[in-house]
Amino acid sequence: MARTGLKEFDLSVLAANGLRRGRTTGSCAAAAVKAALYLLLHGERQAQVQITLPDDAYYLTVPIQDSRRLDERTARAEVLKDGGDDPDNTHGATIFAEVRRNDKGEIRFFAGDGVGTATQPGLRVAVGEPAINPTPRWMMRQAAFEVCGNKDQGFDLTIGCVNGEAIARKTFNPKLGIVGGISILGTSGIVEPLSLASWIASIEVYVRVALGNDANSIALLPGKIGRVYAKDVLGLPEQRSVQIANFLGDALDFLQQALTEQQRHLDVLWLLGHPGKLAKVLDGVWDTHSSRSDMAMNVVARIAAERGFNSLLARELEQANTVEAAIQRLTNEPGSQALWIDVEQRIAALVHGRVPAVKKVEVRLFNLQGDALGTSFPRSRGCESIRF
């Protein structure tokens, strides 16, 4: 049983968008640990267990697929991962826990078959540790306490995933330096059925990896534009550049949170991309998807008017069908480079206000061909050594 006073989280109740919620790999692992402990300590095979969720207000009932003793000191339990209507690569996978008594008086975590090990800094776990994030670890410790009620008892928790190494090749793990299998994830224990949830979550991981080894500069890129600039002009290693799609606000919040947790500052944040995305910030838009925001021609036209461009040109910019068309209209126009420098600086100022742990924000805007529109930068490598 979960602790008394908690309410049950009912997965049969659909989310507001009409889709079915699911359980995270972290919830699956915690349930497997609890079922294995029931068998190991009490000789009881459970058809389902209740685990406490991280909000400490709800519990979740999780079916147990199988449980069995491996020897006198070890038991194993398995749980089927159900991602609801937001399935990821682990949907349908079997998550297992092998729980073994130890003489250390503490709970220790190990990567079993199909769960990866961290080999690069910047993740939520240290290099050499199993890829089991802090919240799932808390859930497993809580599950153990609810079964044995004695924190002095020691257990080794080996968490695995059947066919996990093959599953992981379809995820971001190889690029992130997590080898050998999947990660055990989840911050709430519940998978919310949002089609973009996994992408947003991956951005947080990429931001943390980019900050690894005390990096003093990283780049955020809404798209592919600016990638060559980051590599060849700024000299940033690949892991220092983060593809953020339309989620600029989320990426900045993840960056500020990570720097706050690490109690440090970042010298330079580079923001590289097309003004069709980045200029939307000047209208207070931080999620730049076209379905949730207008195009940025009005912003460009407004700044052009403020800078003294004639009203006819400003109207042409406003009525352009795309920002790229506005860029082309400004080509060879006197003062166009200064206009784009102004746009870059205004974006940088607003972004800086959202990430106070960054000392300096630099924005570079490009057209669709990758040509710089505003500020130029010396074509020399080694941005990592630059201090501002």
C-alpha positions in Angstrom: 0.0 0.0 0.0 1.0 3.6 -0.5 1.0 6.0 2.4 -2.4 6.8 4.0 -3.9 10.1 3.2 -3.0 10.0 -0.5 -5.6 10.1 -3.3 -5.5 7.7 -6.2 -4.5 9.0 -9.6 -7.0 7.5 -12.0 -5.5 6.9 -15.4 -8.9 6.1 -16.8 -9.8 9.8 -16.6 -8.8 11.3 -19.9 -6.6 14.4 -20.1 -8.2 17.7 -21.1 -7.3 17.0 -24.8 -9.3 13.8 -24.7 -6.2 11.5 -24.8 -5.2 8.8 -22.4 -2.4 9.3 -19.9 0.2 6.7 -19.1 2.9 5.8 -16.7 6.6 6.7 -16.9 9.5 4.3 -16.9 10.2 5.7 -13.5 6.8 4.6 -12.2 7.3 1.2 -13.8 10.6 0.7 -12.1 9.2 1.8 -8.7 6.3 -0.6 -9.0 8.7 -3.4 -10.0 10.9 -2.6 -7.0 7.9 -2.7 -4.7 6.5 -6.0 -6.0 10.0 -7.6 -5.8 10.3 -6.5 -2.2 6.9 -7.9 -1.3 8.0 -11.3 -2.6 11.5 -11.1 -1.1 10.4 -10.0 2.4 6.9 -11.4 2.8 6.7 -14.2 0.2 3.7 -12.4 -1.4 3.2 -12.2 -5.2 1.3 -9.0 -6.0 -1.0 -8.7 -9.0 -0.7 -4.9 -8.6 1.0 -2.4 -6.3 0.4 1.2 -5.3 3.3 3.6 -5.6 3.6 7.1 -4.2 3.9 9.8 -6.9 6.5 12.6 -6.6 3.9 15.3 -5.8 3.4 13.4 -2.5 -0.4 13.9 -2.9 -1.4 11.0 -5.1 -0.6 7.3 -5.5 -0.8 5.2 -8.7 -1.9 1.6 -9.0 0.4 -0.3 -11.4 -0.3 -3.9 -12.6 2.6 -6.4 -12.2 3.4 -8.6 -15.2 5.5 -11.2 -13.3 7.4 -11.7 -10.1 9.7 -14.5 -9.0 12.6 -15.3 -6.6 16.0 -15.7 -8.1 17.7 -16.9 -5.0 17.4 -16.5 -1.2 18.5 -12.9 -1.3 17.1 -11.8 -4.6 13.7 -11.3 -6.2 12.6 -10.0 -9.6 9.5 -8.3 -10.8 8.4 -7.0 -14.2 6.0 -4.2 -15.3 4.8 -3.4 -18.8 5.4 0.2 -19.8 2.2 1.9 -21.0 2.7 5.4 -22.4 -1.0 6.0 -22.9 -1.8 7.9 -26.1 1.6 9.6 -26.1 3.7 6.5 -26.8 7.4 6.9 -27.1 10.1 4.3 -28.0 9.6 2.6 -24.6 5.9 2.1 -25.0 5.1 -1.6 -24.6 8.6 -2.4 -23.2 9.1 -4.6 -20.1 10.8 -2.8 -17.2 12.2 -5.0 -14.5 13.8 -4.7 -11.1 16.0 -7.3 -9.4 16.1 -6.5 -5.7 18.9 -8.1 -3.6 19.7 -7.7 0.1 23.0 -6.1 0.9 25.0 -5.5 4.1 25.6 -1.8 3.5 22.4 -0.6 5.2 21.6 1.6 2.2 19.8 1.5 -1.2 22.1 1.3 -4.1 21.2 1.6 -7.8 22.6 -0.5 -10.7 22.0 -0.7 -14.4 20.7 -4.0 -15.5 20.4 -5.3 -19.0 18.9 -2.7 -21.3 19.4 0.3 -19.0 22.2 2.7 -19.9 25.1 4.2 -18.1 26.1 7.9 -18.2 29.5 8.4 -19.9 29.4 12.2 -20.4 28.9 15.1 -17.9 25.9 17.4 -18.0 23.2 14.8 -17.3 21.1 14.6 -14.1 23.3 11.7 -13.0 27.1 11.5 -12.6 29.4 9.9 -15.1 29.6 6.2 -14.4 26.1 6.1 -12.8 23.2 4.1 -14.2 20.9 6.4 -16.3 18.2 6.5 -13.6 17.1 10.1 -12.9 16.7 11.6 -9.5 12.9 11.5 -9.3 12.6 7.8 -10.2 15.3 7.1 -7.6 13.2 8.9 -5.0 10.1 6.9 -6.0 12.0 3.6 -5.6 13.4 4.6 -2.2 9.9 5.5 -1.2 8.5 2.2 -2.5 11.1 0.3 -0.5 10.3 2.2 2.7 6.6 1.5 2.3 7.3 -2.2 2.2 10.0 -2.7 4.8 9.5 0.4 6.9 13.1 0.3 8.0 15.6 2.7 6.4 18.5 0.7 7.9 17.9 -2.3 5.6 20.1 -2.3 2.6 19.1 -3.3 -0.9 20.7 -3.3 -4.3 18.2 -2.3 -6.9 19.2 -3.4 -10.4 16.8 -1.8 -13.0 16.6 -3.2 -16.5 14.6 -3.2 -19.7 14.0 -6.2 -21.9 15.5 -5.4 -25.4 16.4 -1.9 -24.0 19.7 -1.6 -25.8 17.9 -1.9 -29.2 15.2 0.5 -28.0 17.8 3.0 -27.0 19.3 3.2 -30.5 16.0 4.9 -31.5 16.4 7.5 -28.8 18.7 10.5 -28.1 20.8 8.4 -25.7 23.7 7.5 -28.0 24.3 11.2 -28.8 24.0 12.1 -25.1 26.7 9.6 -24.1 24.3 7.1 -22.4 25.5 3.7 -23.4 24.0 0.3 -23.0 20.3 1.0 -23.0 17.4 3.4 -22.1 17.1 5.9 -19.4 14.7 5.6 -16.5 12.9 8.9 -16.6 9.9 10.9 -15.3 9.3 13.9 -13.1 5.7 13.4 -12.2 5.3 9.6 -12.7 2.6 10.2 -15.2 3.0 10.5 -19.0 0.8 13.4 -20.2 -0.5 12.8 -23.7 1.1 15.8 -25.4 2.4 15.1 -28.8 5.4 17.4 -28.2 6.1 16.5 -24.6 9.0 14.1 -25.4 10.7 16.7 -27.7 10.4 19.4 -25.0 11.9 17.0 -22.4 14.7 16.2 -24.8 15.6 19.9 -25.1 16.2 20.0 -21.3 18.6 17.1 -21.5 20.4 18.6 -24.5 20.8 22.0 -22.6 22.3 20.2 -19.6 24.7 18.2 -21.8 25.7 21.5 -23.6 26.6 23.0 -20.2 28.8 20.0 -19.3 32.5 20.4 -18.4 31.8 24.0 -17.2 31.2 25.2 -20.8 31.4 29.0 -20.9 29.3 29.4 -24.1 26.6 27.4 -25.8 24.2 28.1 -28.8 20.5 27.7 -29.1 19.2 27.1 -32.7 15.5 27.1 -33.6 16.5 25.2 -36.8 19.4 24.2 -39.0 20.1 27.8 -40.0 23.1 28.9 -37.9 24.5 25.4 -37.4 27.4 26.1 -39.8 28.0 29.4 -38.1 28.2 27.8 -34.7 30.6 25.2 -35.9 32.9 27.0 -38.3 32.8 30.6 -37.0 32.2 30.2 -33.3 34.1 27.0 -33.1 31.6 25.4 -30.8 31.7 21.6 -30.5 28.5 19.8 -31.7 27.3 19.1 -28.1 27.4 22.9 -27.4 24.7 23.6 -30.0 21.1 22.8 -29.0 18.3 22.4 -31.5 15.2 23.9 -29.8 12.6 24.0 -32.6 9.8 26.4 -31.6 10.4 26.1 -27.8 12.6 29.1 -27.1 10.9 30.0 -23.9 11.2 26.4 -22.5 14.8 26.2 -23.6 15.7 29.4 -21.8 13.9 28.3 -18.7 15.7 25.0 -18.7 19.0 26.9 -19.1 18.3 29.2 -16.2 17.2 26.3 -14.0 20.3 24.3 -14.8 22.7 27.2 -14.1 20.8 28.0 -10.8 21.1 24.4 -9.7 24.8 24.4 -10.6 25.3 27.8 -8.8 27.2 29.3 -11.7 26.9 31.6 -14.6 27.3 31.1 -18.4 29.6 33.7 -20.1 27.9 33.7 -23.5 24.6 32.4 -24.9 24.5 32.5 -28.6 21.0 32.6 -30.3 21.3 31.7 -34.0 18.6 31.6 -36.5 16.1 33.1 -38.9 14.2 36.3 -37.9 11.0 34.6 -38.9 11.3 32.7 -35.7 13.4 34.8 -33.4 11.9 38.2 -34.1 8.6 37.0 -32.7 10.2 37.5 -29.3 9.8 41.2 -29.8 6.0 40.7 -29.8 6.3 38.7 -26.5 6.0 35.3 -28.3 8.2 32.6 -26.8 6.6 29.6 -28.4 7.2 30.4 -32.1 5.1 27.7 -33.8 3.0 29.2 -36.6 -0.2 27.7 -35.1 0.3 29.7 -31.9 1.7 33.0 -33.1 1.5 35.4 -36.0 4.4 35.9 -38.5 7.0 38.4 -37.7 6.6 40.8 -40.7 4.8 43.3 -38.4 7.8 43.4 -36.1 10.3 44.0 -38.9 8.0 46.8 -40.4 7.6 48.4 -37.0 11.3 48.6 -36.3 11.9 49.8 -39.9 9.5 52.7 -39.3 11.1 53.5 -36.0 14.5 53.7 -37.7 13.2 56.2 -40.3 12.6 54.0 -43.3 9.9 55.6 -45.5 6.3 54.6 -44.8 5.9 53.0 -48.2 8.7 50.6 -47.6 7.4 49.9 -44.1 4.0 49.0 -45.5 5.6 46.7 -48.1 7.5 44.9 -45.3 4.3 44.6 -43.2 2.4 43.1 -46.2 5.1 40.7 -47.3 3.9 37.1 -47.4 6.9 35.9 -45.4 9.7 37.3 -43.4 12.1 35.9 -46.0 10.3 38.1 -48.6 10.8 41.1 -46.3 14.5 40.2 -46.0 14.8 40.1 -49.8 12.9 43.5 -50.1 15.5 45.0 -47.7 18.5 43.7 -49.7 20.7 46.6 -50.9 18.4 49.0 -49.1 20.6 51.6 -47.3 20.5 51.0 -43.5 19.3 47.4 -43.8 22.3 45.9 -41.9 21.9 48.4 -39.1 18.2 47.5 -39.0 19.0 43.8 -38.5 21.7 44.7 -35.9 19.0 46.6 -34.0 16.7 43.6 -34.2 19.4 41.3 -32.9 20.2 43.6 -30.0 16.5 44.0 -29.1 16.0 40.2 -29.1 19.2 39.8 -27.0 18.0 42.3 -24.4 14.6 40.5 -24.0 16.2 37.0 -23.8 18.8 38.2 -21.3 15.9 39.3 -19.0 14.7 35.6 -19.0 18.2 34.1 -18.2 19.9 36.3 -15.6 22.4 33.6 -15.0 23.9 34.3 -18.4 26.4 37.2 -18.5 26.0 38.1 -22.2 23.5 37.1 -24.9 24.6 37.4 -28.5 22.0 37.0 -31.4 22.9 36.4 -35.0 20.2 36.4 -37.7 20.5 34.8 -41.1 18.5 34.4 -44.3 17.4 31.1 -45.6 20.7 30.7 -47.5 22.6 31.1 -44.2 23.9 34.6 -45.0 24.4 36.9 -41.9 21.9 39.8 -41.9 23.3 42.0 -39.1 26.3 41.7 -36.9 29.4 40.0 -38.5 31.8 38.0 -36.5 35.5 37.3 -37.1 35.9 34.0 -38.9 38.2 32.4 -36.2 37.6 29.4 -34.2 37.8 28.9 -30.4 34.8 30.7 -29.0 35.2 28.5 -25.9 38.3 30.6 -25.0 36.5 33.9 -25.4 35.6 35.8 -22.2 33.1 38.6 -22.1 
